[in-house]
Amino acid sequence: MKKIKLHDKEFRLLLEASVIDSAIQELAQKLNRDLEGEKPLFLSVLNGSFMFTSDLIKQITVPGTEICFIKIASYAGTCSTGKVRELIGFNKNIEGRTIVILEDMIDSGNSMAYLLDLLAARHPKKIVVATMFYKPKALVCKIPVDYYALSLENDFVVGRGLDYDDLGRNLPDLYILDDQPANHA
C-alpha cells in the first residue's frame, strides 16, 4: 500500500488521481448543463481549491465564464479552529451575477457559511456551491452543497490541494491519516 510521511504523521493512499479526475469531469458536465446562459463567475477559495479549480475550469464550456479568487482559512494542523479568517479579499462587483464558489472540501461548513454571508451582502443573482470533496457527517452549519465530486467520511486527508501544515498539497492522489479507517462513498 502506498504511504507517505508529512511532518510527524503517516498517511496511506485513499483515492488515486484517476478516480478524482473522473469525478471532476462528471461534475464539469453537470455544471456546463446547469449553468447554460448564466455567464457565471467562478470564485475559487484558496489555498486548497487551486488544483480543483484548475482541473474543473479547463472543462467548463459555458460562454461568459469568469474566474477570480479569495483566500480564507480555518484550519491549524489537522483540526478546524472554528474561526474563519479572510486573508485575501475579494472586491469584484457581483450584483446580479451567478456566483459558483469552488471549494476543495466542505466539512464543518464554517468557512462556507462565512463566505455565503459575505457574498449575499453583495446581492448576487444566485450563489452555487461546488466542492471537490464533501464530508456530510462533519457538517455542523446548515449550508447548501449544490455540487460535489466525491463524498468522504469525516477523516483527515491530504493531497489534491489539501495539506497538513502546508505539506501535501502537490500530491495528485488523496491520502488518509494512517490511523483512520479507509471509508469513502
Buried (B, 14 or more C-beta within 10 A) or exposed (E): EEEBEBEEBEBBBBBEBEBBBEBBEBBBEEBBEBBEEBEBBBBBBBBBBBBBBEBBBEBBEBEEBEBEBBBBBBBEEEEBEEEBEEEEEBEEEBEEBBBBBBBBBBBBBBBBBBBBEBBEEBEBEEBBBBBBBBBBEBBEEEBEBBBBBBBBBEBBBBBBBBBBBEBBBEBBBBBBBBEBEEEBE
